[in-house]
């Protein structure tokens, strides 16, 4: 009786220590995680370039890596400039919009014969436009400040990629364990490519449609709202809701009539519903198989630890945990609890022809 209690207490203490280390080390870990994601995207783009018809077979891998690296950082630079300019303009105009919103709420309260004027806190508790803009600016500033560190990390990861397989194989004395590690890495890579490819495609389409709808309606900062919709689409459940609320609230105070507000709200809501509830689940299939409750808990946990970046990464981190935990008898119950239907598949079989070593 005492041994299970001791093991449980030790495990709980270990989890608390790990959480504490993740929190205090976020300034070091977040740029590293971003660099890992970019390195993975660069490798995927380089592989795609080598599969181009006609010219792909003649492109050496170092050249495709360089091209992918230049494209990624060029696109990120353009996005950063667009978002920073729009955020600065929005911050400059924020007091005007705040005043118009207060006037609108006062008129609404008088129409409803309310005893006291209606305030924004009554509709959205703990919401502040200035605080939201400050949060967005701080996230953008932190990303810009760590961009040089992220770039250095990515370069060293590219240089180390050629010897990573040898290092990973040398970690294990038993060749079967080494092959299992390579097989697990291959499974992680396959699922992450599936998730990131579909999620990025759907997020890009969401951002473009949001940009088009807000531009058509005459709402200012359409590029900013398109980028926000693109980024928030990576955040499960609440991301799509927030992506609709921001432009809808602005349209409410920017236009003199309710027609643009209704059109923007319905248009953006339809985009989020169709892409998020019909298109994306059909494309994803059963590859993720994560419990919705686990997603919400993971969203809260990583959001508390790492903010917006943690919310974006919460689903890939859960997928990573399920894949690894499902391979070992001691941790397999954890994978089952994290999954959506309890079916995490059989452990990787090294004799299976499709589960072979995946090279970087």
N, C-alpha and C positions, 0 to 999 in steps of 0.2 A: 504493500500500500504506500509506503514511504517513497519507494523508487519512482513510480509514475508521478507523484507529486513533486519530487525533486526535479525530474526531467521537465515537467510542465513549467515550473518556476524558472528553471534555467533558460528554457526556450523563450518565455515571456520577457525575461531580463535581456536576452540577446536581441530580441526584436526591438525593445525600447532603445537599447544602445545603438542599433543600426539606424533607427529612425532619427535619433539625436545626431548621429554622425552625418546622415544625409542632409539634415537641416542646417547644421553649422558649416558644412562643406559645400553648400549649394553654389557659392560663387566660383568654386573650382570645378564642380561636377557638371553644372549646366553647360558651360562652354565645351566641355569634353563630350557630353551627350549630343550637343548640336553638331560638333565636328564628326562624331560617329555617323549621325544621320546623313550629313553632307557627303561623307566618304562613301557611304553605301549608295547614295544617289549617283555620285560620280562614277562609281564602278558599274552601276546598272546602265547609265548612259553610255559609258565606254563600250560595254558589251553590245548595246543596241546599235552603236555606230559601226561595229565590226560585222554586224549582220545586215547592213544596208546592201541592196542589190548592186551588182557591178563593182562599185568602188570599195565596198566594205571589206572584201577579202584582201585588199592591198594596203589597208590601213594598219600600221603597227600599233600594238597596244599602248606604248608610251605616248604616241601622238593622240590617240583617242582619249586617253586620260587627261592630257593637256587641254584638248578641245572642250571636254566636259567640264573641267575645272574653270576655264575661262567663261564658258556659257553660264554656269551656276552663279559665279560671283558677279558677272556683269548684270544678270537679271536681278540678283539681290540688291545690287547698287541702285538700279533704276527704281525698284520697289521702295527702297529706303528713302530715296529723294522724293518720290511722289507722296508717300505717307507722311513724311516729316513736314513738307510744305502744307499739306492739307490739315494736319494737326495744328500747326502754328496758326493758320487762318481761322480754324474752328475755335481755338482757344481765345483768339482776339475777338471773335463774334459771340462768344459764349454769354457774356453779361446781357447782350441784347436779346438773345433767345430765352434766357432765364426770365427776363422781365416780361416778355410776351407770353411765356407759359404761365407765369403767375397771374397775369391779367385774364388769360383764358380760364384758369381755374376759378377766379373770382366770379366771372360771368356765369360759369357753369353752376357755381354754388347758389347764385341769386336765382337762376332759372329753376333750380330744384328746391328753392325756399329753405335752404339749410341755415341752421343757427349760426354757424361760423364758416368763414371762407375755407374752401377746399384747398389743401396743400398737396404738393407732389409726394410728400412722405406718406400721405394717406393711400396713394395709389401704388407707389413703389417704395416701401420702407427701406431706410438706410441707403437710399440712392441720392447721389449728388453729382450734378453735371461736372462741376469743377473737379471733384474727386475722381470721376471716371476719366476725364481728360488727363489728370495728373498721373493716373495709373497707366494709361496708354503711353504717355510721354516717358514715364519712368521705364516701362518695358522696352520701348524703342531706344532709349538712351543706354540702358544696360546691354542690349544686343549690339548697339553700335560700339560701345566701349570694349566689348569682348570680341569684336570682329577680328582684330589682329591676332588675338590668342587663338581663336577658332581657326583662322587661316593657317597658323603655324602648326596646330594640331593636325589639320587635314594634310598638310605637306608631309609631315613625319609619318602619318599613317600610310600615305601613298608609297613612301620610300621603304617602310617596313613590311608592306604587303608581300613582297617577293620572298621574304624569309619567314613569314608567319606560319606557313604550313610546317616547315622544318621545326620551328620552336614548339608548335602544338604537339607534333608527333613525339618530340623528345621529352615532353612532360610525362609520358606514360611508358612504364617498362613493358607492359603487356600490349602487344600489337592490337588485340581485340578491343581493349579500352580506348586506344588511340582511334581505331576505326569507328567506335561508337561515338566518340567526341566529334569526329568529322561528319558522321551521319546526323547527329543532333544539330550541328551547325548548318548542314544542308537543309534540314527540315525547317529550321528557324529562317534561313534565307528564303526558302520557297514561300512560306506563309507571309513573311514580311513583304516580299515583292508583291504578292497577291494583294495584301491589305493596302500598302502604300501606293501601289499603282492605281487601284480602283479609287481609293480615298482622294488621291491627288487629282485624278481625272474629274471626279464628281465635285470636288472643292473648286477646281478651276472653272467648271461649267457654272457652279453656283455663283462664284465671284463675277463672271462675265455677265450672267443674267441679271444679277443685282446691279451691276454697273449700268447695263442697258436700261433697266426699268427706272432707276433714279435719274439717269440722264434724260430719258424720254419725258419724265414727269417734270423736269426743270428743277430738280432738287440740287442744291450745291454739294460739293465734295463727292461726286459719284465715284471717283477713283478710290477714295478713302473707304467708302461703304462697300465697294467691291472687294477691296483687300481684306476688310474686317470680316465679310461673309466668307471669303476664301479661308482665312485663318481659323475662324470660329467653327467652321464645318468639321475641323479635326477634333473639336471638343464634343463628346457625345451628349445627347439629350438637350442640355441647356444652351449649347452653342448656337443652334439654329434659332432658338427663341430670342436670344440676345441680338442676333444678326437682323431680326425683323424689328425689334423694339427701337433700336437707335435711329434708323432712317424714318420710321413712322412717327416718333416723337418730334423729330426735327421738322417733318412735313406739317405737323400739327401747328407749329408756331411760325413756320416760314410762310405758308400760304394763308390767304384771307378766307378761303372757303374750305369745307371739309371734303370736297370731291377728290383733290389730290391725295389727301390722307387716306381715304378709303381705297383709292386705286393702288397706292403704294403698298398699303398693308395687305390687301387681298393678293396683289401680284407677288410680293415677296413671300407671303405665307403659302401661296400655291407652289412657288418654286421650291421652298423648303420641304413641303409635304410630298410633292411628286418625287423629287430627287432623293430625299432622306428616307421616305417610307415605302417607295415603290421601286425606284431604279436601283439604288445602292444595295438594299437587301437582296434583290434578285442577282446582282452581279457578284456580291460577296458569297452567296450560297451559305453553306454550313462550315466554311473554312474557319471562322473565328470561334463560334460555339462558346460564348461567354455569357454568364448569368447577368441579366440586367441589374440585379441588386449588387453584384460584384462590381459592375461598371460604375454605379453611383458611389459605392464605397471607395473605389479606386480613384474616382474623380475628386472626391472630397479630400482623400488622403494626400494624393500628389499635388492637388491644388494648394493645400495648406503648406506643404513642404516647399514646393518650387513655383507656386503662382501659376500664371498662364501657361508657361512652358510645361509644367507638370501636368496640367489638364490636357494639353495636346499629346503628351507622351503616355498618358495613363493606359490607353488600350494596348499599344504595342508592348508595354511592360507586363501587362496581364497575359497577353499571348505568349510572351517569352517565358513567364513563370509556368504556364500550363504545359508548354512543350517540354521543358526541362523536368518538371516534377512528374510528368507522366511516364518517364523512362525508368524510374527506379521504384521498387516495391515500397520502400519506406515513405517516399513522398507522393506516391500515386494518389492516396486519398485527398491530398491538397488539390491536385489537378482536377479531381472529380468534383470537389466542392466549388471550385472556381468556374467550372464549365457550365454551359447552359442546360444540357440534358443529361449530364453524367457520362456521356460517351466520349472518352478522350482517345479512343483507338488503342490498338495494341502497341506495346513497346517496340521500338525500332528493331527490326530483324536484319542483321548484317548479311544474311544469306539471300535476302530479297534483291533481285536485280535492279530495282528502281531506287534502292536506298544505299547508294554508293557514295563514296567520298566526293564532296564538292570542293573544288579548288577556288581560291579567291581570284 
